[in-house]
Amino acid sequence: MRSRYCAYVFNNSEYLLTTWHPKTRPTSLNLKDSPSHWTGLKIKATQLGQKNHSTGMVHFIARYKINGKAHKLEEHSKFEQINGQWFYLG
């Protein structure tokens, strides 16, 4: 989760697509024109997601600004592990 947040901070759409589950991955992702300025990430809770699990959940709050106005994104994200690599499912 933290690595995907950092990818948003640095507009790294390639990393986001690479770590997105094939079932739900968009065909493209353009972050270059995004007006968002990411300002923080707080992990509220996790479920499963250990090396011996096949799925995991992360409840997080990501804060950002657009044109100086503060916003927050609160989400419960699901991840799935495939061949030792975690993928964002939704």
KADAHU-V699769 format. One record per pair of residues at least 4 apart in sequence whose ideal C-beta (glycine too) atoms are under 6 Angstrom apart, sorted by the first residue. I is the first residue (numbers start at 1). GAP is how many residues later the second one is. If there is no record, write none. Layout:
i->I gap->GAP
i->I gap->GAP
This chain:
i->1 gap->57
i->5 gap->36
i->7 gap->5
i->7 gap->8
i->7 gap->9
i->8 gap->30
i->9 gap->29
i->11 gap->20
i->13 gap->16
i->13 gap->18
i->16 gap->13
i->17 gap->12
i->19 gap->69
i->20 gap->5
i->20 gap->68
i->21 gap->59
i->21 gap->66
i->21 gap->68
i->24 gap->65
i->24 gap->66
i->35 gap->31
i->36 gap->28
i->36 gap->30
i->37 gap->28
i->38 gap->26
i->39 gap->24
i->39 gap->25
i->40 gap->23
i->41 gap->21
i->42 gap->19
i->43 gap->17
i->44 gap->15
i->45 gap->14
i->46 gap->12
i->47 gap->10
i->48 gap->5
i->48 gap->7
i->48 gap->8
i->49 gap->4
i->49 gap->7
i->54 gap->27
i->55 gap->25
i->56 gap->23
i->57 gap->21
i->58 gap->19
i->59 gap->17
i->61 gap->11
i->61 gap->13
i->62 gap->11
i->63 gap->9
i->64 gap->7
i->65 gap->5
i->78 gap->11
i->78 gap->12
i->79 gap->7
i->79 gap->9
i->79 gap->10
i->80 gap->7
i->80 gap->9
i->81 gap->5
